[in-house]
Amino acid sequence: MVTPESSTVLALAGGVGGAKLVFGLARCLPPGDLVICVNTGDDETFHGLHVSPDLDTMMYTLSGLSNQETGWGVAGDTFTALEMLGKFGVDTWFNLGDRDFATHIRRSQLLAEGKTLSEVILELNRSLGVFHSVIPMSNDPVKTVLSTDEGELPMQRYFVGRRAEPKVFEIRYVGVENATPAPGLLDSLAKCGMLVLCPSNPYLSLGPILALPGVRQLMRDFSGKKVCVSPIVGGDAVKGPAGKIMAELGKQVSCVEVAREYRDICDVFVMDNEDQDLVSEIEELGLTPLVTSIIMETEEDKIALAREILALAD
């Protein structure tokens, strides 16, 4: 396990894959030993409310409220408010459940009172019984925008509205050059003993975090163990459009390509048993491969993978 001298683990995450591993880490570590930095490039305004999809997925996952079937939203939620908005002629392509609406209403209220996103996320998580530290990547707005064959599409319009069907030519993080990393992220990079890049989309989930000014360099200089878990297994994404995007950007759809993207900020690359034959290519990149099962279908799977990762700190 992580040593007492440098006990804090910093996990970078976004989306369902990242939330699964963080669930396992949170089951293995007490609140004081885990910081979770979450992508906010997906944040959007819907119906006048500030919506933070990745932060909410993390909060619902850690609080036990998440919808396990969809991977997003609250289990057992209803959609009465959305149906009523539809009757008023409002475009309701982005699904928001009634209990989910309450989260966005409260977040928007707190932001309007002048609180930072970091302060708001802390309050929301504590209210739902989440005591592990969940922080946004920045308190400043950053918007992930994809250049596609249908024009410029914000992340949610591309992923939810168009079901990731348009061909992607380029991905930009609008506003990132003027954004400041959240204080919690900078503090954790200075103090934590292990850095874990969760199996999240490299371009849509972790890309915005790594694009923040100075963050990648701080990760290069990081003295603790740096671990990356591949979101690609057997030549495709475990979930989501990462494989499709990689192919459209002219990249090899392989865990090796993911390792290549992170080689400057990674020591140990965690890959699935199915990709055992690619171990030598990972080693050629100067990384240490850890071959194991990284498909997390049950709570036991999530905890088992988390334990293997944490054991690397010894």
N, C-alpha and C positions, 0 to 999 in steps of 0.2 A: 504494500500500500504506500501512499504518499508519505514521505518522511515528516515527522513533527517539525523539523527545522524549517522546512519550506512546504507547508501543507496545502496552500491554496491552489486549486486547479481553476484555470480560466478556460472555459469552453466557448468557442465561437459557433453560432448556430443560426439557422433559419429554416422554416418549413417543417414538414412532418418528419423527415429523416433525422434532422437535427434534434427535434423534440424527443424522438424515441431514445436516442442515446443519452440525452440529458436526463430523461426519466431514470435510466439505469444509473447514471452518475449520482443523481440525487438520492437514490436508494442506498448507495454505498458510502456517501459522504455526508457529514453533518452540515447544516447551513453555513457555518463559518468557514468551511473548507471548499466551497464551490461558488464561483462567479460565472454567470451565464450572460455573455454579450450577444445581443440579438439584432439581426438586420432590420433596418427601418426604411430601406429603399422602396419597399412595397407600400408604405403608408399612403393613404389616399383620403380624400374627403368624399363622403357619401351622405346625401340628404342633410348636408350641413354639419355632419359630425366627423370628427377625426377618428379614422379607423386604422389600427395597427395590426394587420393580419398575423405577422410572425410573432410579435410580442404576445398577442392573445392566444395563439396556438400553444406557446410555451406556458402561459399562465394556466390555461385550461388543462393542459397535460399534467402539470405538477400539482394542480388542485384536485385532480380526479374528475373534472367536469367534462373532459373532451369527448367528442363524438368519435368513437373508435372506428366506425364504419366509413365515415367520410374523411377523417383526418383533420377536419376543421370544425369550428363551431362547438356548441354545447350539446351534450347528449340529451335527447328527448325534447329539444327545443321545438317551438311552434313558430309559424310565420304569419301570424294574423296582421301584424303591423305592416309587413311588406305587401300583403294582399290588399290592404286598405290603401296604401300608397299607389298601388297599381290602379285602383278604381279612380284615383285622382289624376290618372294619366302620366304618372311618374315612371321613368324607365327603371325597372327593378332587376336588371340583369345580374347584379351582384347580390347574392343571397345573404341576408342578415336575419337571423332568428330573433325572436322577441327578447329572450334573455341576453343574447349578444348585443342587441340594441341598447340595453341598459348599461353595458360596459362602455359603449361608445358615447352614450349620453354623459355618463359620469366623467369619462376622460376629457371630453370637450368642455365640461363645466370647470374642471380643475385647471385645464390649460388656459381657459378664459380668465381665471382668477390670477393668472400670472405665474403659476407653477411650471417648472421645467418638465419635460417628458420623463426624465429620470425620477423626479419627485412623484410624478403621477403614477408611474409604473410601480414604484415602491408601495404607494398607498393602495393601489388596486390589488396587488399581489398579497399584501398583508391581510386585506379584507377577506380574501378567499383562502387564507390559511397557508399561503406559500411564504416560507421564511428563508429559502435559499435566495441568494442575491441575483435577481434578473435585472439587467440593465440594457438600455438602448445603446446602439453604437454611437449615437450622437444626439444631442438635444436640438441640433439644427436640421432643417429639412434637406433631404437628399432624395431625388426621384430617379428610379431606374427606368430608363426609356430604351425601347428596342426599335432599331431601324429595320423595317420589314418590307416585303413586297406589297403591303397594304398601307405603307407610310409609317410615320412615327407613332408608336403605341406605348403608353405607360404600362408598367408591368401587369397591373390587374386587368386592364383591358385586353392585353395579349393573352394572359394565362387563363383568366376566368371568362371574360367576354368572348374571346375568339378561340378558347380551348387550345391555345398554343399551336394553332394550325398555320399561321402565316410563316413564311420563310424569313429567317433572321439573317441580316447582313452585318449588324454591328450592335453593341450594347454600350450605353453611356450612363454615367451616374451624374445626373444634372445637379449642380450645386455642391458637389463634393469638395471641390477645390476651396470653397469658402466655409466648409463645415469644420467644426472642432470635435475631435473625439470626445465622447462623454468622459467626465472625470473618473468614473468608476473603471472605465477601460484602461486609461493611462495608469491609474493607480495599480490595477491588477497586473499589467504588463511589467511594472517595476518590482512587484513583490511576490508574484505567484511562483510556484515551483514547477508547474507543468502547464503546457499549452496544448489544448485539444481542438483540432479542426474537425467538427462533426461532419457526418456524411450528408452534407447539404449541397445544393446546386452551386458549383464553383462560380457561376456568372451571375445568377439572380439572387443568391442568398449570402454567400461569403464575399463575393466580388465587391459589393458596396462597402463592407467593413474594411477590407484590405486596401481600398482606394482612398480611405480617409488620410489626410496629410500626416505623414510621419509614422503611421501605424505599421506599415510593412517593414520599415527600417527598424523600428523597435522590436519587431518579431525576429528579424535577422539577428539582432544583438542580444536577444533573450538567452539567458544562460541556463535555464532549466530544460527539461525534456520537452521536445516538440513532436506531437503525434498528429498524424492526419489519417482519417478513416475514409476510404474510398466510397463515393456515391455510385460508382460504376462497377457492375458485376457482370462478367460474361459478355462484355461488349455492349451493354446498355445500362440505362439508369435503373436503379432499384424502383424508383417512383419519380414521376414528373418528366419534364422535357429536356433534362440535361443532355442526354445522348443525342437527341434530335438537334439541339442547338450546337453541340460540338461538331456534328457532321456538317451543318450548314455554315459554320465558321471555318470549315476546311481542316478541322482537327481530327485526329484518330479517336474513335469512340472506344476508349480503353482506359483501364485504371492506370496504365503507364502514362497516358497523357495527363491525367489528373496529378500524378506524382511529379511530372515534369513542371506543371504549373506551380506546384508548391515546394519545389526542391530547395529553394533558398530559405524557407521557413519551416522545414520539416526534418526531423531526425529519423523517426520511425513511421513507416507507411503501412497501415493496416489494410489488408486486402482479403478477399474471400477465397475459400478453398477452391472455388471454380476457376480461379485465375492462377493457380499454383504454377502453371507453366510459364508465367511471366515474371517469376521471381528474379531471374538473372538480369532482366531489363531494369527492374527496380534497383537492384544492386549497382548496375552500371551508372545510375544517376547519383550514386553516393549515399543512398538511403538504406536503412535497415528494414527489410520486409518482415511483417508479422502476418502469417497466413492463418486464418481462422474463419469461423462462420460469422459473417456480418449481417445476415438477414435477420431482422428483428421483428418477429411475428407475435411473440408472447412477452409478457413481463419478464419471464425467466430469461429469454433471449437477450433482452435489453440489459438486464443486470449482469448476466454472464459476460457480455462484451465489455461492459464498463469495468468489471473486475480485471479482465485481461489487460485493459489499457492502463488502469491504475497500478497494476503490478510492475509496469515498465519503469516506474519511478524508483524502484529498489535498486 
